[in-house]
Amino acid sequence: MATPFHKTPAQRRALQLLGGGSRYVLLFGGSRSGKTFILVYALLVRALRAPGSRHAILRLHSNAVRQSVQMDTLPKVVQLAFPQLRLRESARDQLVRLPNRSEIWFGGLDAGERADKILGKEFSTIYFNECSEIGYEAVNTALTRLAQKTPLVNKAYFDCNPSGKSHWSYRLFMEKIDPESNLPVAFPAHYASMLLNPAENAENLPAGYLEETLAGLPDRQRARFLEGAWLDDIAGALWSPQLIDRNRVTVVPELERIVVGVDPAVTGNASSDCTGIVTVGRSRDNHFYVLSDASCKGRPLEWAAVVNAEYERFQADRVVGEVNNGGELVETVLRQVNWNLSYRAVRATRGKIARAEPVAALYEQGRVHHVGRFPALEEEMTGFTASSRESPDRLDALVWAITMLGARNNVSRLIPA
């Protein structure tokens, strides 16, 4: 039923690997390199070859896999490669049915979403989308359902933008080490991987995406999202890429309070620091959602205008600003832009590490979620240690916002001013 469509050389190599003898295949690399597209294509081919077979596409959160794969990538693959194929969506379950009775299920693997309707089934293929966000225990649990008996050889597919080398995906696929036992895997030939980078998919990308968007990222983010490189973990850093990835979301629940955190630069010189401007919301269950990073360089009235724009954009409850350097100037310039802006000044009396550690603990508890990706902010977070010389302006703004939001449940007691 498949019709010919133009595959890039990298996609053709990936299909050869996916159709080879390895039971577990990881495609890793930079952003927009075509990993998800070719994996969905390969999964559809398997579903069409085996009538009545069942396949799963899993991510950490079910709403993320639904929006990014079920509602976006899958229809694009069908339109380009299988234009005559008609899929039927189940109104009750998160799945689609093929004319040959095969099924593709979509689900989340976090503790609250590991539903019996997914893990109670047996599958011929399980595809872990954005596996850098998923814990190894959840992956192992899902792999017990890779047990449907069909003419197909049961396989598991994985994809990710590579994170730190301590992540289980690097240890398993690159080092062939079992992440739990720390022993070599019993059948190393079962594990295969391939690098796909966006430069190889340039014909399918918008103008400027490679040269401007990705090439303009900070060093570590550029290595990850443009070059597809596995990152060395920085000793002493409070955050790791996998810690941030694990809690990343695309959908925000109802928020009961929103704060714009500001770490101001008091001059607008070319050599001056960036003004950190980060907006964070708190939900009813006391989780925190990083909504935007609008940090910028500029004169005081310029960054004040940006702060006010974020304040109004998110209908924030308050702006919190550090006044160690700017003093009353911070409130003065904000009032010039918006006299009615709700503002609170905070003064740091302890070091940045002491202020940041309790916030990092909230990340480790799975209570802080980035809504999308914030490359420059995440670069500061994963590179910040006690010996860092550069001022982490975006990180400071993030810490102040979460500190203010945490006051309801006395989280702010843990965060020294």
Secondary structure, DSSP 8 states (H G I E B T S, - for coil): --------HHHHHHHHHHTSS-SEEEEEESTTSSHHHHHHHHHHHHHHHSTT-EEEEEESSHHHHIIIIIIIIHHHHHHHH-TT---EE-SSSSEEE-TTS-EEEEEE-STTT--HHHHTS--SEEEETTGGGS-HHHHHHHHTT----SSS--EEEEEE---BTTSHHHHHHTS-B-TTT-SB-S-GGGEEEEEE-GGGGGGGS-TTIIIIIITTS-HHHHHHHTS---B---TT-S--HHHHHHT-BS----EEEEEEEEE--S---TTS--BEEEEEEEETTS-EEEEEE--B---HHHHHHHHHHHHHHTT-SEEEEE-TTTTHHHHHHHHHH-TT--EEEE---S-HHHHHHHHHHHHHTT-EEEBS--HHHHHHHHH--TT--S--HHHHHHHHHHHHHGGGGTGGGGS--
